[in-house]
Amino acid sequence: MEAFNITRIHTDANGDSRFESVSVTLNDAGEIGFLSEAQKAGTIQFRKVAPTYDYDFHNAPNRQYIILMDGVIEIETSLGEKRYFKGGDILLVEDTEGKGHKTRNITNEVRSSLFITLE
């Protein structure tokens, strides 16, 4: 079975942010390849940040997918767990409340990403 592997960042019952690995199942659609079930989306934004980008603890402004186009970032949960993500990785960010997470650029380059909010 085909799938997209995604890292979810969410808030637990204590208000702490946590990582979770999730898969989006893809179904055989014949000649056009493998497709997931459609999801309702809200808005799409393109973003570039400076090489010095460091964002202290914050909550996601919306439930959203973040698709990293290039560069490398480190995300730290409120519990101190750190993970690295690179161009091509997909995050499902849902910690809109609670203690939030930190984000920082690892590589010394402008970084591009795509935000897709969910309804």
LOTOR-408303 format. One record per residue (C-alpha): residue in one letter; y, x, z. Coordinates in steps of 0.5 Angstrom, whole numbers, plus 500, padded with zeros to 3 digits. Each point is the difference from the previous one (the first is absolute). Example, Ala and Ser with C-alpha at 12.3 -4.5 7.8 and 13.67 -1.06 7.14 Angstrom:
BEGIN
@rest: a&py: 491&px: 525&pz: 516
@rest: s&py: 507&px: 502&pz: 498
END
This chain:
BEGIN
@rest: m&py: 500&px: 500&pz: 500
@rest: e&py: 507&px: 503&pz: 498
@rest: a&py: 506&px: 500&pz: 505
@rest: f&py: 506&px: 503&pz: 502
@rest: n&py: 501&px: 503&pz: 507
@rest: i&py: 506&px: 499&pz: 503
@rest: t&py: 503&px: 502&pz: 507
@rest: r&py: 502&px: 494&pz: 504
@rest: i&py: 505&px: 502&pz: 506
@rest: h&py: 501&px: 494&pz: 505
@rest: t&py: 502&px: 498&pz: 507
@rest: d&py: 494&px: 499&pz: 505
@rest: a&py: 501&px: 495&pz: 506
@rest: n&py: 503&px: 505&pz: 504
@rest: g&py: 506&px: 501&pz: 495
@rest: d&py: 497&px: 507&pz: 498
@rest: s&py: 499&px: 502&pz: 493
@rest: r&py: 494&px: 502&pz: 497
@rest: f&py: 496&px: 502&pz: 493
@rest: e&py: 495&px: 496&pz: 497
@rest: s&py: 496&px: 501&pz: 494
@rest: v&py: 499&px: 494&pz: 495
@rest: s&py: 497&px: 499&pz: 494
@rest: v&py: 503&px: 495&pz: 494
@rest: t&py: 494&px: 498&pz: 496
@rest: l&py: 500&px: 500&pz: 493
@rest: n&py: 496&px: 495&pz: 495
@rest: d&py: 497&px: 502&pz: 494
@rest: a&py: 505&px: 497&pz: 495
@rest: g&py: 496&px: 502&pz: 493
@rest: e&py: 504&px: 504&pz: 495
@rest: i&py: 507&px: 500&pz: 504
@rest: g&py: 496&px: 504&pz: 506
@rest: f&py: 500&px: 498&pz: 507
@rest: l&py: 505&px: 495&pz: 504
@rest: s&py: 501&px: 498&pz: 507
@rest: e&py: 502&px: 493&pz: 502
@rest: a&py: 507&px: 499&pz: 499
@rest: q&py: 505&px: 501&pz: 506
@rest: k&py: 507&px: 496&pz: 500
@rest: a&py: 505&px: 505&pz: 500
@rest: g&py: 508&px: 500&pz: 502
@rest: t&py: 504&px: 505&pz: 498
@rest: i&py: 499&px: 507&pz: 497
@rest: q&py: 504&px: 506&pz: 501
@rest: f&py: 500&px: 507&pz: 497
@rest: r&py: 503&px: 506&pz: 505
@rest: k&py: 501&px: 507&pz: 500
@rest: v&py: 501&px: 504&pz: 507
@rest: a&py: 503&px: 507&pz: 501
@rest: p&py: 495&px: 506&pz: 502
@rest: t&py: 503&px: 500&pz: 507
@rest: y&py: 498&px: 493&pz: 501
@rest: d&py: 498&px: 498&pz: 507
@rest: y&py: 500&px: 493&pz: 503
@rest: d&py: 499&px: 500&pz: 507
@rest: f&py: 496&px: 494&pz: 503
@rest: h&py: 501&px: 494&pz: 496
@rest: n&py: 497&px: 493&pz: 498
@rest: a&py: 499&px: 498&pz: 493
@rest: p&py: 505&px: 495&pz: 498
@rest: n&py: 495&px: 496&pz: 497
@rest: r&py: 492&px: 499&pz: 499
@rest: q&py: 500&px: 505&pz: 493
@rest: y&py: 496&px: 504&pz: 496
@rest: i&py: 503&px: 507&pz: 499
@rest: i&py: 497&px: 504&pz: 494
@rest: l&py: 502&px: 508&pz: 501
@rest: m&py: 501&px: 503&pz: 493
@rest: d&py: 501&px: 507&pz: 502
@rest: g&py: 501&px: 505&pz: 506
@rest: v&py: 496&px: 500&pz: 506
@rest: i&py: 502&px: 496&pz: 507
@rest: e&py: 498&px: 500&pz: 507
@rest: i&py: 500&px: 493&pz: 504
@rest: e&py: 499&px: 500&pz: 507
@rest: t&py: 498&px: 494&pz: 504
@rest: s&py: 503&px: 498&pz: 507
@rest: l&py: 493&px: 503&pz: 503
@rest: g&py: 501&px: 507&pz: 497
@rest: e&py: 495&px: 499&pz: 494
@rest: k&py: 503&px: 504&pz: 494
@rest: r&py: 497&px: 499&pz: 493
@rest: y&py: 502&px: 503&pz: 493
@rest: f&py: 502&px: 496&pz: 494
@rest: k&py: 501&px: 503&pz: 493
@rest: g&py: 502&px: 497&pz: 493
@rest: g&py: 495&px: 495&pz: 498
@rest: d&py: 499&px: 497&pz: 507
@rest: i&py: 501&px: 493&pz: 502
@rest: l&py: 502&px: 498&pz: 506
@rest: l&py: 500&px: 493&pz: 503
@rest: v&py: 506&px: 500&pz: 505
@rest: e&py: 499&px: 494&pz: 505
@rest: d&py: 503&px: 503&pz: 507
@rest: t&py: 507&px: 495&pz: 499
@rest: e&py: 500&px: 500&pz: 508
@rest: g&py: 498&px: 504&pz: 506
@rest: k&py: 501&px: 508&pz: 501
@rest: g&py: 500&px: 502&pz: 492
@rest: h&py: 498&px: 506&pz: 497
@rest: k&py: 503&px: 507&pz: 498
@rest: t&py: 501&px: 502&pz: 492
@rest: r&py: 502&px: 507&pz: 498
@rest: n&py: 499&px: 504&pz: 494
@rest: i&py: 495&px: 506&pz: 500
@rest: t&py: 502&px: 503&pz: 493
@rest: n&py: 507&px: 502&pz: 498
@rest: e&py: 502&px: 496&pz: 495
@rest: v&py: 503&px: 493&pz: 498
@rest: r&py: 494&px: 495&pz: 501
@rest: s&py: 500&px: 493&pz: 496
@rest: s&py: 496&px: 494&pz: 502
@rest: l&py: 500&px: 493&pz: 498
@rest: f&py: 500&px: 494&pz: 505
@rest: i&py: 497&px: 493&pz: 499
@rest: t&py: 501&px: 495&pz: 505
@rest: l&py: 495&px: 495&pz: 502
@rest: e&py: 502&px: 492&pz: 501
END
